[in-house]
Amino acid sequence: MKFIIKKSFYSFKELSDTCAKKIKEILWILGKNAFLCILIFILIDILIGEFLFYKYVISIDTKEPKVISTYDKFQENTYLSILEEWQKREDISENLFSSDKNYTDPFKQNQNELK
């Protein structure tokens, strides 16, 4: 079915009025046959639901998981290098925080000010 507009429109208002009339006609037809439209929509909904149910529930192919029989080896060299790095970091942190510097507490009130 070809829909050809033979009328030429000279303004946007004429075009919008024509489109509005066509839309109103379609809505009136749907309103007069509302029961039939509802039945069609319900049937379409049932068909879509059946398709999704079949696709995601019934036709699922279950696959067996592959068992990989490789074992991880303990890499002692890597472990020792990590231990050395941790020891270096511990030494650095001890040197930074073990200094004998006395810092005054900025939140402690002076006893002389209270008296």
N, C-alpha and C positions, 0 to 999 in steps of 0.2 A: 504494500500500500504506500503510494508516494503521496507526500504532503507538499504541495507546491503553493506558495503564496503568490497569487497573481496581482494582488493589490499593492501598489507602491504607497509607502507612507511618507508623508511630508514633514511630520513632527514626531517627537518622542511620545507626546501625549496620545496621539492616534494609535501608535504601536502598543503602548501600555494598555489603552482601553480595549483594544482588540484581544490582547493576551488575557486580560482580566475577564472578558466575556467568555473566552474559550475555557478558562479555568473554572468559572462558575458553572458552565454547562457540564463539564466533567464531574464536578462535585455534586450537581443535582442528579446526574445519572447514578452516581455511586449512592447517593442518599435514597433514591427511589428503590434501588436494588440492594439495600443494606444487608439483608439476611444472606443473600447470595454472595456478596463480597466477604462477609464474615466467614462463611463456609469455605470459600476459596482460600482466604488467609489461614484458616485452621488447617486445611489440607496441605498447604505449602509448608506450614510450621511442622506438621507431622512428618512430611517427607524430609525436611532438613534434619529434624531430630533423629529419624531413622538412619539417615546417611552418616551423621556424626557418631551415633551409637555403634553402627557397624564398623566404621573406620577405627574408632578408638577403643572399643571393647571387644568385639567379636574377632576381628581380623588381625589382632596383635600377634606378631611372630615372636615367640619367646626364644631367646638365644642363650645358650649355655655360656657362662663366663669362662674365659681362658685362664687356666692355671699356669702361672709362670714358675718354673722350678729353679730359678737362679737364686743363689744365696748371696747375701752381702758379706763381704770380707771386712774384717776389722783392719783399718789402715793405721798402723802404729805410728808411722812417720808423721802423718797429719795430726794425730792425737798429741804427739810430743811437741810439735811446733805450736799447737794451740796452748799447751801447758806452759811453754816458754814465754809466749806472748802474755798470758795471764800473770805470770810471775813478774815480768817487766812492768806491767801496769800496776801491780800491787806495790812494787818497790817505789814507783813514781808517786803513787798516792800516799804511801807512808812518809816519803820525804816531804811532801807538801803539807800534810796535816800533822806531822809530829814536831813541828817547829815549836820553840819555846816562847813564842810571841804571846804577849798578854793583851787581849783586846778588851776594851771597856764595854760594858753592856749599855747600849744606847736607850734601852727601855727602863732601866733601873733608875729610880729617882735618887738623887743625892740626899744623904742623910742630913746634911747641913741645911738644905732648903726646907726640910720638913719642920725643923725646930724654930 
